[in-house]
Amino acid sequence: MDSKNYDSMGVLASAMVVVNTPMQVYILRFLLGIAEAGFSSGIILYLTYWDPVPNRAKASATFMSAVGIGRCNRWAYFRTYYDLS
């Protein structure tokens, strides 16, 4: 995982501003998905470089649990500010 991955994600996400048709949205979202596909696996790879063997499982679990925590926070935000029951 290198800067090309982040650069391509930024360019493709920014290109969403200039789309005009649904097909262009589908194509850009597909390409953005390809660019994002290497992100999670790259983070897991970097965790193996940074953490010693006994701590790798905890570091990986912490990274992967961020998705669930983010969803809970988003739910609490919308429930609080948009009065969802």
N, C-alpha and C positions, 0 to 999 in steps of 0.2 A: 504494500500500500504506500503510495507516494503522493506527491502533490498533484500529479496528473489526475488522480481520482477526484480530489477535491475541486480542481479546476474544472473538470468536465461536469461535475455536479452543479457548480455555480453557473457555468455557461448555459447548461440545459434548463436549470430552474429559472434563470433570467430570460431565456428565450420564450418562456410561457407568456410573457407580456405581449408578444407580437403575433400570437396565433389568431387565426380568423375562422377556421373551420373545425368541426369536431375531429376530423381525421388528423389534423395537425396536433391536436391535443393528445390523441391516442398515440401518435408516433413519438412525441416528446416525452410523454409519461413512460412509454416503453423504454426509450433510451435512458431516461433518468433512473428507471428501475435497474437497468443494467449497471449504470454507474454506481448506484447505491448498494448493489449486491456485494461489492467487495468491502464495504465499510465495516460491517459487523465482524466478518471473518478477519479482517485486518486488525481490529481492536483486540480480538481474542489472541491473535498472533503476538501483538505487542505486549499483552499481559503475560505471555510466556517468557518474554525477554526480561520484563521488569520484576516479576515476582518469583521467589524461590519455589521449588516444587511443593513444599507443604502448604503454601498459601495460594496456589493457583486456583484451586476449586472455589475458595471463598472470593477471590477477585473476579473470577468469571461469573459466579452467581450474583455478585453485587452489580456487575455491569448488566447482566441479563434481566435482573429484577427492576432495573430502572424503567423499563417499558410499563410494567404493571403499576409501579408507583406513579408514573406520569399519568396513566389513565385514571387512577384514583384521584389525583390532584385536579385533573381536568373535570371530572365528574363533580367534585366538591365545588369547584369554581363556578361551573354552570348552574349548579343547584342553588348556590348562594346568590349569585348576581342576576340570574334570570328567573328566579322563583319557580324552579321545576320541582315537582313533587314525585 
